[in-house]
Amino acid sequence: MASVNFDFIIVGGGLAGLVLGARLSEDPDTSVSVIESGSDLREDPRVNVPAMWPALLQDPNAAWQFKTVPQESLGGREIEFYQGHVLGGSSALNGLSFSATSKANIDAWENLGNPGWNWTNFSKAIAKAYHFDETGKGNGPLELTVPAEDSEWPRVWRDTLKALGFSVANDPFSGEVCGGLTVPDSIYPSTKQRSYSGNAYLKSALDRSNFTLWTQTSVDKVLFDKTEGDTTIVTGLQYTTKAGDTNIVKARKEIILTAGTINSPKILELSGVGDKNRLDALGIQTVIDNPFVGENLQNHAMVDVSFEVKGGEKGFETLEKLSRGDPGTIAAAMDAYQSRQAGPFSRSGANHAAQLPFPGIESEDGRQRVQRILRQTNPKSDIEKTTETFAAAHEAFVHSVLESPTGASASYLSAPVFTGFNSDGSQASALQVGVDERYFTIVLLLAHPLSRGSVHVTPSSTSTSSHDLAIDPRYLSHPLDIEVLASHLQYAAETLAATDPLASHLKAGGKRNPTGPQTGSFKDLENVKRYVRETTVGAQHYTGTCSMMPRDMGGVVDSKLRLYGCRNLRVCDASIIPITPRTNPQATVYGIAELAADIIKSGA
């Protein structure tokens, strides 16, 4: 097997990997290699045209095709989901929304024992990633855009939230959002094409002689050497090319694992890093025994409800024809995009959102209800493969959010179209409702789940397959999660949708989504919980499987992102997040990568 050498080898050319590759290669005396198993689709319109990203999800040449194990709390359903398997990773096929998590969330990471990972430092790191011309904020290569409003629905959404007492003038990067907000897209303002790590960061790196990029190259395992005591060092990687050739590449300084929440622990376990008992059973020689590799998997449980709208009102058109694939509608939308960089193809469609506290928490009755729920949903024995110390810290943080009148415990997304998710996690289509029906949809994400799961290799797992992994997020396994999510759904259906001006544009007694409740039936919270169990799926927001925290608390990497027990291997992607962000993690992962680049370049 032939071998070559680099100072830094980055495993995974996704969001974090390309940020690190670009930043580390700024030093001309440092050689950097990025190895990506997916293809280079930078010229593919499905990547570049904002509204075309759903077309990538079921393409195995662009996305890993994952599926969970049966979820006990969801009636045994298996939930399919997708992660980027392409240059740029999930930043090449995500929903484009870019907003930061809360100050309290990031400070909670530091409070676990991760010095330096606080809101002050982290917000500066995120600002190094983006530039938002509309506000003048940020000084990074990623461009952000807020789309022009071409209907009345955004105004109605804001005015309804205001009528309920919420602010709608929230800065998505303030770290203290409570209320309605307009979420910017990671889109170039001038061309209305996707802005992501595959163009914003990679462009500068490709011009450097010290930067090397390999695509369609799969890393099989990390190669270790034992040194004195319990410490190991990595010497390089074994990889396989598209042609099937196996080779070795060596690292003079460090290997940085940026393969994502699902694949980073997979590579570690295939390399002999993980729970010795599990690895022994799989016939994998243990190099570093750490039972927490692949544990602490977190994701946002997600549920939706659609309301039939009156229809025919000027300015209140909906997008069912586009969703159904009507040829004339698609042609008109593409013409608007190509000729004026406008219309539905020029934006994500998920810009008008809200981050809201537990319903009623501002009142004494609401505060007492939260206290009752917290007392009744406190499992003592179900801490999975984690430590009591971390379980207690995680619960304390989530409880503090629920008890705060300004702490958001759910994210709300709105869209003037029938949309949502089928029971297997696939996206619902307007073809599922009547041809003359029009809808307004609210999607809810549980901001800070306490349910924690795992991802592990199985006897048939390989470095190149998305199948044969045991992925178990254990959705709604913690009893507090269903209480919080059901309470927010009840609020969305029975209060928000019943408040003017939104209520005045919904059809009185109109239909809901086919699996949805009839008007008024959500007054009974038990009906809401039943609906949640039957329809909840997961977002594409997986975190936590190589968590950053002290080793004795359940950590896999330390605050410098170094793998415990290894001198020169770091993990730097969403897998290091110990407590998941309150909203989609794109901005958070850019912040992690920028902060990690500073740590590495400082020699820490």
MARVO-15938 format. One record per residue (C-alpha): x, y, z. Coordinates in steps of 0.001 Angstrom, whole numbers, plus 524288, in hexadecimal, padded with zeros to 5 digits. Example, Ala and Ser with C-alpha at 12.3 -4.5 7.8 and 13.67 -1.06 7.14 Angstrom:
<nodes>
8300C7EE6C81E78;835667FBDC81BE4;
</nodes>
This chain:
<nodes>
800008000080000;8056580D2D7FC22;805888184680616;8067A8271A80609;807F1830FB81103;8014A83D7481597;8022584597821DE;7F3708454582429;7E9E883B5E81E97;7DB8883EF981F96;7D21C8339E81E61;7C59A838C481855;7C429843EF80EB4;7B7488489981439;7B3A68551F81B28;7BDC785495825FF;7C82484D9381DFB;7C8C9857E981365;7C8CE862F681D4B;7D47085CB782419;7DB2A8599B81742;7DA08867B1812E9;7DE3A86D8A81FE7;7E9C08646F8229E;7EF05865E9814C8;7EFE9874A1816BB;7FD5D8717181C39;805A386F0180FF7;80F24866AF817C7;8048E85CFA81BA1;7FFEB852498126A;7F19984EA18138F;7EA068438880D6E;7DB2D8422580D86;7D59D834B980A64;7C746834108067A;7C0108277480372;7B58782E3E7FB6E;7B5C3834837EE03;7B86D842717E9DA;7AB1E847D77E5EA;7AE878563F7E65E;7A8CE858617D8CA;79C52850C37DB69;79032859917DB3B;78A408515F7E619;7951B8568D7EEC8;7955C864737E9CF;786ED867BC7E7C2;781B9869CA7F591;7746A863547F439;7798C8574F7ED3A;780638513E7F8F5;7758F847287FBB7;778F4840D07EEA8;7863783CFE7F457;78159835E480043;77DDF828CC7FA47;78971828C57F0F5;793A681F747F6C6;79E03826A17EEE6;79B37832DA7F6E5;795FA82E5B80411;7982C8235E80DA8;78B9981B9080E5A;78A04818D381CD3;77F0A812B2824AC;77D088117983344;77A41804E383A55;76BE88036483E62;7685680E36847D4;76101808BA85379;75ABC815A68576B;7561E817EA8496C;74ECA80B178483B;75A53803AD84296;75BD480C73836BC;768F080D0682FAE;76C3E81AE682B81;7743781D3D81F3F;77D32828F281E73;7881182E4F8161C;79569834598182D;79E4583AA080E32;7A6B78310680693;7AC6083B1E7FD6D;7B6EC845867FD72;7B1E884F8B80717;7AAAB8452980EC6;79D77848E781421;7A05A857378116C;79E54853988030D;790AB84E2780510;78B15853AA8119B;77F6485CC681261;78849868E181240;7833C86EFB81EFA;78DF2875DE826AA;78B8687A00834A9;793458789A8411A;78F8C870F884D14;78DCE8779B85A39;797FF87DA586310;7933D874CA86E0B;7954C868BC86592;7A37886BF186263;7A6948701F87046;7A123862F1874B6;7ABC885C5E86CA7;7B62E863C88742E;7AF838609B88111;7B1468522387E27;7BFF28543C87F13;7C3B6859C2871C1;7CB328665687474;7CA9E8703D86980;7BE0A86AFE863A7;7B5878765486802;7AC8887FAA860DA;7B67688AB486053;7C06888277858FC;7B69587AB385149;7AF098864484BE0;7BBE188BF8846FC;7BEF387F0E84051;7B1C787ECE8395F;7B3E588CCC834E6;7C08A8885882E56;7B88B87F0A825F7;7AE03887B282009;7AB7C894F281A23;79DC889A9481ADB;79D7D8A665811E5;78FE88AA838164A;794A98ACF98241C;7A32F8AEC5821B7;7A6108A3DB82B53;7B0568995A829D1;7BD1A8995F82277;7BDA588BA381D05;7BCC78856080F94;7AF0C87FCF8110E;7A49D8890280BB9;7971488A90811BD;78A8388FAE80BD4;77CCB892AC8107D;77377890BE80511;76A2A89B3680078;75C4D8992980545;752F4897207F9E2;746D18935380190;73F358976B80D97;741ED88B148155C;74E8888FF581BED;747AD89C27820D1;73C428942C825FE;745AC88B0182D07;74C8A8965E8339E;7400A89D808370C;73A2E8914A83D23;7462888F418459E;745A589D85849A8;7375489BFB84D3B;73B84890EE85650;7454E899C585D10;751F78958585678;75C7489E0D85094;75EC289C1C84216;76AE48A4B78413E;7747989A3E8455E;7828A899DE840AB;7852788BA883CD4;7934988D1A84195;790978939984EAA;79080886F085667;7842D88B8485D4E;779258896F85390;76B768883D85920;7604288A5484FBC;75F1C88B9984117;76ABA88D1783828;76E4188D73829E1;778BF8835482770;782EB886A181D08;786C187CB7812B6;794B18790380F40;792EE87E718017C;79B0A887F77F96B;79339894B97F89C;79719897B87EA86;7959988A797E3FD;78BD6884257ED6F;793EE877B67ED3A;7970B86F927F93B;7A2878748480130;7A9028694A80861;7B61F863D380C3B;7B7AD85DC47FEBB;7B8C186B047F83C;7BA468757C802B6;7C5E286EF78097A;7CB128658E7FF44;7CD3186FDC7F4D3;7D8A7876337FBCD;7DEAA8695680029;7DF0F8634B7F293;7E85C86DD57EDE8;7F29986A0C7F805;7FD888608D7F4D9;7FD8585B72802D7;7EF3F8570F80216;7EB41849D97FC8C;7DD65844F87FA83;7D97B836F97F7C0;7CB568338F7F4DB;7C4CF826447F32F;7CED9820F97FCBF;7CA448194E808A4;7D1F6818BA81546;7D1E880ABE81A3C;7D87780CEF82750;7E1EE8151A82F05;7EF5B80EFC83159;7F4B680FDA83F36;801BF80D7A845D0;802B180ADF85453;80C0F8138985BDF;80F6D8145486A41;804BC8112E873F4;7F6C38122B86F36;7F95E81CA78651B;7F8BB819AF8569D;7FC258214984A83;7F6348208D83CFB;7FF9F81E7B831E8;7F66381EFD8267B;7EA7E8195A81FCA;7E6E680DF881755;7DE0F8121A80C38;7D7A280C6F80029;7D647813717F333;7CA93813257EA23;7D1E28091E7E1F2;7D301800447EDDE;7E173802387F07C;7E59B802327FEC5;7F06480B7580303;7F60D8122C80EE8;7F7E2820AE8113D;800318255681CAB;7FEA08311F82575;80AA88384F82A5E;802E08401A8345B;7F47F83CEE835FC;7E89D83623830AA;7DBC683D728322E;7CF41835B383136;7C42483DA782B35;7BB81832E2825D5;7AF4D836F682D51;7A70D8322283890;7A42C824FA83250;7B0DB821F982B46;7BB078274C834C0;7B7CA81D4E83F5F;7B6A7812E4834D4;7C4988157C83059;7C965815B183E64;7C3208088F84177;7C81A80264834E0;7D5918074E838FB;7D4EB801468468C;7D03480CD784E8B;7C41080A198568D;7BE16800FD8607D;7C7657F565861C6;7BC517EBDC8643A;7B56F7F015857C9;7C1EE7F01984FC1;7C5D67E2AD854C7;7B8AB7DD4385086;7BAEE7E2F484300;7C8AC7DD8C841E4;7CED07EB1C841ED;7DB497ECB8849C3;7D9B37F756853FF;7E39E8025B8536E;7DCAA80BF785C77;7D1F18072586581;7C77881198866C9;7B96B80CF486896;7B40681A7286540;7B7E681A43856DD;7AB3281A7B84F28;7A2E781DB285B14;79B6E82A2385EAE;7951082AC185138;78B5B8360B85132;7821483B5B846FB;77669844598463A;769A383CF184693;760F88436C83C70;7524B843CF83A3C;7496684BB383157;73B4B84FB982F78;735028560682370;728F585EC2822FB;7204A860A281716;7201886ED4812C7;714FD8766980CAF;71B8A878027FF76;718D7882217F525;71DCC88D817FD45;7274F8967C7F64D;734BB8957E7FC5A;73163888CC80337;734AD87F417F873;73A8B872417FCA0;7447D8692E7F651;73D4085C5D7F446;73E5685D027E57B;74D0E85E1A7E68D;74D67852FB7F06A;7452684A6F7E763;74E9484CC37DC33;745298544C7D387;74D01856AB7C6F2;74820864827C4A4;74A94868A37D29A;7583C862E47D29F;75B6D869747C5A0;756DF876A87CAB0;75E98875027D740;76AE8871477CFDD;7694687CD47C6A4;76816886067D24B;7744B880147D81E;77C7F8807C7CBBF;7781F88DC67C6E7;7769C895527D3A5;77CAC88CA77DE2F;76F5888CF37E4BB;763EB884367E806;762C88778F7EFBB;76F14871757E9DF;7775E87C837EF72;77501879977FDE5;773B686EB9807BF;765758712680AD0;7680E86F6181967;76B6B87D6681CBC;75FE58811982542;761A687A868323A;7605B87BED840D4;767808771084CC9;75DC5876BD857F4;75DFC8739686679;755A98693686CE9;7477486D4286AC1;74220875148762C;74EF9875F787D97;74D0B8849C87F64;741798820E8888D;7413D87C3D89627;73891871228916A;7423E86E648868B;74DC986E4188FD7;746BF864D9898E0;7437285C0588D65;751C285B7E8896C;75595857E789746;74B9184CE389774;750A4847B288A7B;75EB58482588F29;75B4B840A489B7A;753BA8365D893E5;75D9E83433888F2;76A588319888FFC;76EF3823C288CE8;778F481ED6896A6;77E61812DE88FF3;77E1F815B788164;78B4981C3887F1A;78FAF8134C873F8;79E3F8130C87113;7A14181FCF877C0;7A4B58241C88574;79BEB828CF89041;7A3CE8356289085;7A0FE838A588260;792CC8343888335;790D683D6C88EAF;7978B848C5887BA;78FB08467C87B58;782DE84627882D8;786748523C88ABC;788D8859D587E37;77C1885594877D0;77482858568844C;77A4D86611884AB;775828686C876D1;767D6863AD879F3;766F586C0C88626;76B408787487F2C;7613E88192878C9;76B9D884EE86EA6;771808776D86C9D;76CDE8713285FFE;76917862E886166;764038615185370;766C2866DE84604;75B29869C883D2E;75C1D86A5982E5A;7512286F58825B3;74E5F86D288174E;742B78707580E79;741D4862D9808A9;73DE88551D80C54;74A8284EFF810F2;74FB5846D781C09;7542B838E581D95;74F2682B4081B85;74FFA8213F82667;75CDB81BE58210F;7635F8294B82134;7620C82C21812AF;75CB68394580E99;74E1D83A5680C56;748FB83F607FF58;73D3C8477D7FB50;7398883BC47F2EA;73457836147FFB0;72956840218009F;71E70844827F7A0;7223C84BCB7EB5C;71A7C857E17EF4A;71ED68581A7FD6B;7282F86252802BA;72F70861E080FAB;737CA8691F81981;7413986060820FE;74806861BD82E0C;75390858C0830C9;758648576683EBC;765D1853208434D;7686C84F6385167;7739C858AA85460;77AD78512485EFB;77723842BD85FC7;77B3883ACE86B90;779C982E1D86400;7873C828F3860BE;78AD781D8385813;7966D817BA850FB;79C92813CB84420;7A54B807D584313;7AB467FF0B838DD;7A6147F14B8370C;7ACB47E4E683210;7A9947E8B782408;7AD697F722824DC;7B74C7FC5681B15;7BD6B80986818A4;7B63280B3280BBF;7A85B8072A80F56;79D6680F0F8157D;79677802898193D;799247F90982445;79AFE8036C82E9F;7931A802BF83B1D;78DD6810AF83BF0;784D28128584784;781418208A84B4B;7770D81B51854E3;76D6B8261385164;7645482A0D85C87;76A3A81FC286588;76BB782A038701A;75DFA82D0287514;7606F83BA1875E1;7624083C8E86727;75470838A586380;74ECB841A886DE0;7561284D538684C;753E684A26859F1;745698472885BE3;74378853AF8639E;7496985BC4858AE;74154854B784E5F;735028572A85624;738C586582856F9;73B6F8664084854;72E7485FFD844AF;7254E8656A84EF4;72B1B872CE851DA;7346C8779D84755;72C0F872FA83BE3;71FDD87819842AF;72567885D88445F;72345890CC83A97;727D88946F830D8;72C068866F82DA6;71EFF880B4831D0;7179A889A382890;71E8D8839981CDD;71C4D87577820D4;70FC986EA881CD6;706B586DA382883;704AE85F3882B4A;70DBB85C4881FE3;7159C8501B81DA2;7228784CEE823F7;72D2A8442581E76;727F78365681BCE;72D30830E7828A8;72A2B83D6C82FF5;71FF18408883A28;7131F8472083768;7117A854F583C2C;710358552C84AE2;714668472B84D6F;721A784BA985267;71B6A851C885E5A;71DB584489864B3;72C5F84338866E8;72B66834598668E;7268B8355685883;7323883DE385573;73BA98340A85B76;7358A829178538C;737668310184718;745748342884ADF;748CD825C784CEC;742868222283FF0;7488582CDF8378B;75545831A883D9E;7616E82FDF8355A;76F4983504836D5;775D2840D9830D0;782D383F5E829BD;7897E845778358F;7911D83A7683BFA;79B4483DE284650;7A2A083888851EB;7A8F382B6E84E9B;7B6EE82FED85152;7B34C8396C85C04;7BC7D843D586105;7BCFE842F886FD1;7C59C83D2287A6D;7C89A82EC78786E;7C2DE82AD888585;7B63F831F28822B;7B4A482A4087592;7BD2E831C486C10;7C3EC82CF885FCC;7CBE08395185D12;7D125843ED865F3;7CF4485299864B3;7DA1D8531785A78;7D288848A4852F3;7DD4883E9685513;7D8F38307D8560A;7DAFA82B8D863E1;7E6618221F86418;7EC578272D85775;7F662831CF855BD;7F37D8364F847E1;7E5A983303843A3;7DAB083CDA844D7;7CC4283C5A84192;7C60B848C983C6C;7B7F984814837D1;7AA2C8478E83D5D;7AD8283AF584489;7B52A8428484EEB;7A92F84A618532F;7A5AB845A7860E7;7986584C8F86206;791AA84EA48550A;78EC785C6684FD5;780EB8619B850B5;77F9D862E4841F6;7859085D668358E;7943285BA2837C9;79A0C8619682B61;79EB686E42831B2;7A306866F283DDF;7ABB085DA583626;7B1E8868F082EB5;7B4F586EED83BF6;7BACA8622C840DF;7C38386114834E5;7C83C86F1F835BC;7CB1586DFE84436;7D1F0860FC841FF;7DA718670683764;7DECB87177840FE;7E1CC8673184B4F;7E9D485EE8841EB;7F12586A5D83C01;7F4B186F15849A6;7FB908622B84C13;7F2A185E6C8574E;
</nodes>
